[in-house]
Amino acid sequence: MEGVRSIVHMDLDTFFVSCERKKDSRLIGKPILIGGTSDRGVVASCSYEARKYGIHSAMPMKIAKERCPEAVIIKGNSQIYSDESRLVTEIIRESVPVFEKSSIDEFYLDLTGMDRFFGTKKYASELRHRIIRETGLPISFGQSINKTVSKIATGEAKPNNQIHIHYGSEKEFLAPLSVRKIPMVGLKTYQILCSLGVKKIRTVQEMPLELMESALGENGISIWKKAQALDKAPVEPYNERKSISTERTFDRDTIDVIKLHGILVAMTENLAYQLRRGDKLTGCITLKIRYSDFQTQTLQKQVSYTSADHDLLPIVAELFTRIYNRRLLVRLIGIRFSALVSGHYQLSLFGDETDYSSLYNALDHIRNRYGDRAVIRAIGLEARTIGGHNPFSGEPPALLANRRS
């Protein structure tokens, strides 16, 4: 129909598990847990077979193993998952004019207007089958007039299937579903809605907007609109160059390598904090150096999607070692994180020794309250070696809290 949007939401099914099964077909059909392998670890992802035991992501691995002792436990490999994600991204990039990569395993496609040449439902279906054929990964999609309905439809289509919601039937499709299906309705919000007697989307559809607003404020308005299938959010065109960056020009050119190390550490910490604050992960790091003769060099590296200091610092160190080979005075240094996607610290939950997720949550809480320089590595504060510590080691940092009068 003329003027009606056609939005597709594609989601790779149990992505981490599917990548592991692609490597080893013996895992097919078995309950799989991916994450930290010790009792101190956390489940980053699990198969549908494991979910039957009440297991879910972010559950302590100890509890998951108790619920399903026969589960196969895999530590996980973030580099493999990042590479597979990029492969799917390239197929989608070749096939559609506008798409948004909303996370490592989720995509929105805007096929509006393409039905003038061929049916958008058929085109989306052919694209899905091409991804399955060329990558060996299962993927599901939902198609409708907007992002919200399409994302919910994808959840109903899984596993490895597709649903098209016809124009005009969006509210009817949503009505019998749980309000938990609405994006942004978490456990706390769901509990509030249940206390009001609201468990199905149909009830929200029948409620006055003012009642939802009085109960949940701005969130209530947003939930009410989503329940009515009202969502004008555009598909944001994905661009690998989407980035955040910082650089520093020195008042006096320097050759002090320790000082340069310290500044790069501080820059990396600050950019990583910005990523986590914006629920973003970076897939590419670029280091820039400008010398006193104004010659400029840059070097970049694709990385496993992450927002963690201890993942990023060793890579920044590697790039600096490779690029700084002229031994000339340095006028400017800079760092850029690009190929950003939405996501949390999930990809680095495969370790056991250190609870990095809790560590960064605590540090970021302090920064949110007192400023982004409230807690930093000692080398970043002093820009000189302290106790012989290697600032790029990736080990848990010795941290200094800035004293505030």
Secondary structure by P-SEA (a helix, b strand, c coil): cccbbbbbbbbccaaaaaaaaaacccccccccccccccccccccccccccccccccccccaaaaaaacccbbbbcccaaaaaaaaaaaaaaaaacccccccccccbbbbbcccccccccaaaaaaaaaaaaaaaccbbbbbcccccaaaaaaaaaaacccccccccccccccccccccccccccccaaaaaaaaaaccccaaaaaaccaaaaaaacaaaaaaaaaaaaccccccccccccccccbbbbbbccccccaaaaaaaaaaaaaaaaaaaaaacbbbcbbbbbbbccccbbbbbbbbccccccccccaaaaaaaaaaccccccccccccccccccccccccccccccccaaaaaaaaaaaaaaacccccccccccccccccccccccccccccccccccc
